[in-house]
């Protein structure tokens, strides 16, 4: 497949300055958003760690987060009863 190289955009000095100013503004707004959300994200992560530690302390999960006890029923059983016999057309 024959691909042509992408053409380089030609910006005027004025356009370049406007682009850089807008990028700086967006970067500043993005940082403000991250700083506003960060405390909630940290709190959620701490709560998740506490729940995981409690599950480990209770012996319900191992260090990988896998259940330590087998399920109440075999995997092929469902709460909806046994599979239907035969096929429906």
C-alpha positions in Angstrom: 0.0 0.0 0.0 1.4 3.3 -1.0 1.0 6.0 1.6 1.7 9.6 1.1 3.3 11.5 4.0 1.0 13.8 5.9 1.2 17.4 5.0 2.6 19.7 7.7 0.1 22.4 8.6 1.3 25.9 8.1 0.4 28.2 11.0 1.0 31.8 11.2 2.8 33.2 14.2 -0.5 34.6 15.4 -2.2 31.2 15.1 0.6 29.5 16.9 0.5 31.9 19.8 -3.3 31.5 20.0 -2.9 27.7 20.0 -0.3 27.7 22.7 -2.3 30.1 24.9 -5.4 27.8 24.5 -3.4 24.7 25.3 -2.0 26.4 28.5 -5.6 27.4 29.5 -6.8 23.8 29.0 -3.9 22.4 30.9 -4.6 24.8 33.8 -8.3 23.8 33.8 -7.5 20.1 33.7 -5.1 20.5 36.7 -7.9 22.2 38.6 -10.3 19.4 37.8 -7.8 16.7 38.9 -7.1 18.6 42.2 -10.8 18.9 42.9 -11.5 15.2 42.3 -8.3 13.8 43.9 -9.6 13.9 47.6 -12.7 11.8 46.6 -10.6 9.3 44.7 -8.2 8.9 47.6 -11.1 8.5 50.0 -12.6 5.8 47.8 -9.3 4.0 47.5 -8.8 4.0 51.3 -12.3 2.7 51.8 -11.7 -0.1 49.3 -8.5 -1.0 51.0 -10.3 -1.1 54.4 -13.0 -3.4 53.0 -10.4 -5.7 51.5 -8.5 -5.8 54.8 -11.7 -6.6 56.6 -12.5 -9.4 54.2 -9.0 -10.8 54.6 -9.2 -10.5 58.4 -12.5 -12.4 58.3 -10.9 -15.1 56.3 -13.2 -14.7 53.4 -10.6 -13.8 50.8 -6.9 -14.5 50.4 -4.1 -12.0 49.6 -5.1 -12.1 45.9 -8.7 -11.3 46.6 -9.9 -14.9 45.8 -12.6 -16.5 48.0 -11.2 -18.9 50.6 -14.3 -21.1 50.7 -15.9 -22.9 47.8 -19.3 -21.7 46.5 -22.5 -23.0 48.1 -23.3 -25.0 44.9 -21.5 -26.2 41.9 -20.9 -23.7 39.1 -23.3 -25.5 36.7 -26.2 -24.9 39.1 -28.1 -21.7 38.9 -30.7 -20.1 41.2 -33.2 -20.6 38.3 -33.4 -24.4 38.6 -32.0 -27.2 36.5 -31.5 -26.8 32.8 -34.5 -27.4 30.5 -34.7 -30.9 29.0 -34.8 -31.1 25.2 -34.6 -28.3 22.7 -37.3 -25.9 21.7 -37.7 -25.3 18.0 
